[in-house]
């Protein structure tokens, strides 16, 4: 791919495909006894290694967790910590296409490993959870990348603006989509929640909303309650 795009600066923008090595982390053991495979997607400025720790209390031997990491890393808080991001506003369409291709490759790899271990796809359910920026990433993976989970948990985030909610109504209802939002979330204002709920209602989409006392964080105790509410499949 080598396109040419004229920019406002007078310069011409080009794109070429290049090799990129992506990283992901796993928790649990993938085997024929696995009954749930989880894809969990971190938020802006986080790393998959630390994000996946939120799911340790759910690791009961029947679940296998995969946490992909955003393709772009950067220093956070005056060079003291490193975080990752899935996309920025700069050249967004290209970044989205790149990470969807990565996530599709990851999904295929996980299924191949599962089948090599003697697992049968019909015996396993797929759960997904996205946090903050991970919500939009996960929803794009579903709509544009073909991921078909049995459960979708959207934590501290909402649907990407470009997604046709009404056009994907059946898709999101079939996976029993649930949104989880903290009462004091500094990024999800009451106005934003109201707008989101109105958009969902206008689309005729029937999904769950779970509130909890907290900020823009993953709460392990709330996570366990939500999983219990959504089980069994």
C-alpha positions as CSV (number, residue, x, y, z in Angstrom):
1,X,0.0,0.0,0.0
2,X,1.5,3.3,-1.0
3,X,-1.3,5.9,-1.3
4,X,-0.9,9.6,-1.7
5,X,-2.9,12.1,0.3
6,X,-2.6,15.9,-0.2
7,X,-2.6,17.6,3.2
8,X,-3.4,21.2,4.2
9,X,0.2,21.9,4.8
10,X,1.0,21.3,1.1
11,X,2.9,18.2,1.8
12,X,1.8,14.8,0.5
13,X,1.2,12.0,3.0
14,X,2.1,8.4,2.1
15,X,1.4,5.1,3.8
16,X,3.4,1.8,3.5
17,X,2.9,-1.5,5.3
18,X,5.7,-2.5,7.6
19,X,6.4,-5.3,10.1
20,X,5.2,-4.8,13.7
21,X,5.6,-7.2,16.6
22,X,2.7,-7.1,18.9
23,X,2.5,-8.2,22.5
24,X,-0.2,-9.9,24.6
25,X,-0.5,-11.5,28.0
26,X,-2.4,-14.5,29.1
27,X,-3.7,-15.8,32.5
28,X,-4.8,-19.3,33.2
29,X,-4.2,-22.5,31.3
30,X,-5.7,-23.2,27.8
31,X,-6.7,-26.8,27.5
32,X,-9.5,-29.1,26.5
33,X,-11.0,-28.4,29.9
34,X,-11.3,-24.7,29.3
35,X,-14.9,-23.5,29.3
36,X,-14.5,-19.8,28.9
37,X,-12.1,-17.8,26.8
38,X,-11.9,-14.1,27.7
39,X,-10.5,-11.3,25.6
40,X,-9.9,-8.3,27.9
41,X,-8.8,-4.9,26.3
42,X,-7.0,-2.3,28.4
43,X,-7.6,1.5,28.3
44,X,-5.5,4.5,27.4
45,X,-2.1,4.6,29.1
46,X,-2.3,1.1,30.5
47,X,-0.2,-2.0,29.8
48,X,-1.8,-5.4,29.3
49,X,0.5,-7.1,31.9
50,X,-1.0,-5.0,34.7
51,X,-4.5,-4.8,33.3
52,X,-4.9,-8.6,33.2
53,X,-4.3,-8.8,37.0
54,X,-7.9,-7.6,37.5
55,X,-9.1,-11.0,36.4
56,X,-7.0,-13.2,38.8
57,X,-10.0,-13.7,41.1
58,X,-11.9,-15.2,38.2
59,X,-9.2,-17.7,37.3
60,X,-10.8,-20.9,38.5
61,X,-9.2,-23.3,36.1
62,X,-12.0,-23.2,33.6
63,X,-11.2,-19.7,32.2
64,X,-8.4,-18.5,30.0
65,X,-7.8,-14.8,29.7
66,X,-6.0,-13.0,26.9
67,X,-5.0,-9.3,27.2
68,X,-3.8,-7.8,23.9
69,X,-1.7,-4.6,24.2
70,X,-2.0,-1.4,22.2
71,X,0.5,-1.1,19.3
72,X,1.8,2.3,20.4
73,X,3.6,2.8,23.7
74,X,4.7,6.1,25.3
75,X,6.0,7.5,28.6
76,X,3.5,8.5,31.2
77,X,4.0,10.9,34.1
78,X,7.4,12.4,33.4
79,X,9.2,9.3,32.1
80,X,8.5,7.3,35.2
81,X,6.0,4.8,33.7
82,X,5.2,3.4,30.2
83,X,1.7,3.1,28.9
84,X,0.1,2.0,25.6
85,X,-2.7,3.4,23.4
86,X,-4.8,1.9,20.7
87,X,-5.2,5.0,18.6
88,X,-5.1,8.8,18.6
89,X,-6.8,11.4,16.5
90,X,-3.8,11.5,14.2
91,X,-4.2,9.2,11.1
92,X,-6.9,7.4,13.1
93,X,-8.3,5.2,10.3
94,X,-4.9,3.7,9.6
95,X,-4.3,3.0,13.2
96,X,-7.7,1.4,13.6
97,X,-7.2,-0.8,10.6
98,X,-3.8,-1.9,11.9
99,X,-5.0,-2.9,15.4
100,X,-8.1,-4.7,14.0
101,X,-5.7,-6.8,11.8
102,X,-3.6,-7.5,14.8
103,X,-6.6,-8.6,16.9
104,X,-7.9,-10.8,14.2
105,X,-4.5,-12.5,14.0
106,X,-4.5,-12.9,17.8
107,X,-8.0,-14.5,17.8
108,X,-7.0,-17.0,15.1
109,X,-3.8,-17.8,17.1
110,X,-5.8,-18.5,20.3
111,X,-8.3,-20.7,18.5
112,X,-5.4,-22.7,16.9
113,X,-3.8,-23.2,20.3
114,X,-7.1,-24.3,21.8
115,X,-7.8,-26.9,19.1
116,X,-4.2,-28.1,19.4
117,X,-4.8,-28.8,23.0
118,X,-7.8,-31.0,22.2
119,X,-10.4,-28.3,22.8
120,X,-13.7,-28.2,20.9
121,X,-15.1,-24.8,20.0
122,X,-18.6,-25.8,20.7
123,X,-17.7,-26.5,24.3
124,X,-16.3,-23.0,25.1
125,X,-18.0,-19.6,25.5
126,X,-16.3,-16.3,24.7
127,X,-16.4,-13.4,27.1
128,X,-15.1,-9.9,26.2
129,X,-14.4,-6.9,28.4
130,X,-13.1,-3.5,27.4
131,X,-12.1,-0.7,29.7
132,X,-12.3,3.0,28.7
133,X,-10.5,3.3,25.3
134,X,-10.7,-0.5,25.3
135,X,-14.4,-0.3,24.9
136,X,-14.3,1.5,21.5
137,X,-11.4,-0.8,20.5
138,X,-13.4,-3.9,21.4
139,X,-16.6,-2.7,19.7
140,X,-14.7,-2.0,16.5
141,X,-13.1,-5.5,16.7
142,X,-16.7,-6.9,16.8
143,X,-18.3,-4.8,14.1
144,X,-15.4,-4.5,11.7
145,X,-13.2,-7.5,12.7
146,X,-15.7,-10.2,13.0
147,X,-15.3,-11.1,16.7
148,X,-18.4,-12.9,18.0
149,X,-18.4,-13.1,21.8
150,X,-21.2,-14.6,23.9
151,X,-20.9,-11.7,26.4
152,X,-19.7,-8.1,26.0
153,X,-18.9,-6.0,29.0
154,X,-18.2,-2.3,28.3
155,X,-16.6,-0.7,31.4
156,X,-16.2,3.1,31.6
157,X,-16.7,3.7,27.9
158,X,-19.3,3.8,25.1
159,X,-19.8,2.8,21.5
160,X,-17.5,4.5,18.9
161,X,-19.2,7.4,17.2
162,X,-19.0,5.8,13.8
163,X,-20.8,2.6,14.7
164,X,-24.3,2.3,13.4
165,X,-26.0,1.1,16.7
166,X,-29.4,0.5,15.1
167,X,-27.8,-1.4,12.2
168,X,-26.0,-3.7,14.7
169,X,-28.9,-4.0,17.1
170,X,-29.2,-7.8,16.8
171,X,-25.5,-8.3,17.1
172,X,-25.1,-6.5,20.4
173,X,-28.3,-7.9,21.9
174,X,-27.2,-11.5,21.1
175,X,-24.1,-11.0,23.1
176,X,-26.0,-9.5,26.0
177,X,-24.1,-6.2,26.0
178,X,-23.7,-4.7,29.4
179,X,-22.2,-1.2,30.3
180,X,-20.6,-0.7,33.7
181,X,-20.1,2.9,34.9
182,X,-18.8,4.4,38.2
183,X,-20.9,7.0,39.9
184,X,-17.9,9.4,40.2
185,X,-16.2,8.6,36.9
186,X,-14.2,11.8,36.1
187,X,-14.4,11.0,32.3
188,X,-18.0,9.8,32.0
189,X,-20.1,12.7,33.0
190,X,-23.8,12.4,33.8
191,X,-24.6,14.3,30.6
192,X,-22.5,11.8,28.6
193,X,-24.3,8.9,30.3
194,X,-27.7,10.4,29.5
195,X,-26.7,11.0,25.8
196,X,-25.4,7.5,25.5
197,X,-28.6,6.0,27.0
198,X,-30.8,8.1,24.7
199,X,-28.8,7.0,21.6
200,X,-29.2,3.3,22.7
201,X,-32.9,3.8,23.3
202,X,-33.4,5.6,20.0
203,X,-31.7,2.6,18.2
204,X,-34.1,0.3,20.0
205,X,-31.2,-1.6,21.6
206,X,-31.9,-3.5,24.7
207,X,-28.7,-3.7,26.8
208,X,-27.9,-3.6,30.5
209,X,-26.4,-0.7,32.5
210,X,-24.7,-1.4,35.8
211,X,-23.7,1.5,38.2
212,X,-21.4,1.3,41.1
213,X,-19.9,3.6,43.7
214,X,-16.5,4.5,42.2
215,X,-14.4,6.4,39.8
216,X,-12.7,5.6,36.4
217,X,-11.3,2.3,37.6
218,X,-11.8,-1.4,37.4
219,X,-13.4,-2.7,40.6
220,X,-12.7,-6.4,41.1
221,X,-15.7,-6.9,43.5
222,X,-18.1,-5.3,41.0
223,X,-16.5,-7.3,38.2
224,X,-17.3,-10.5,40.0
225,X,-20.9,-9.4,40.6
226,X,-21.4,-8.5,37.0
227,X,-20.0,-11.9,35.8
228,X,-22.3,-13.7,38.2
229,X,-25.3,-11.7,36.9
230,X,-24.4,-12.6,33.3
231,X,-23.8,-16.3,34.1
232,X,-24.6,-19.0,33.0
233,X,-24.7,-18.6,29.2
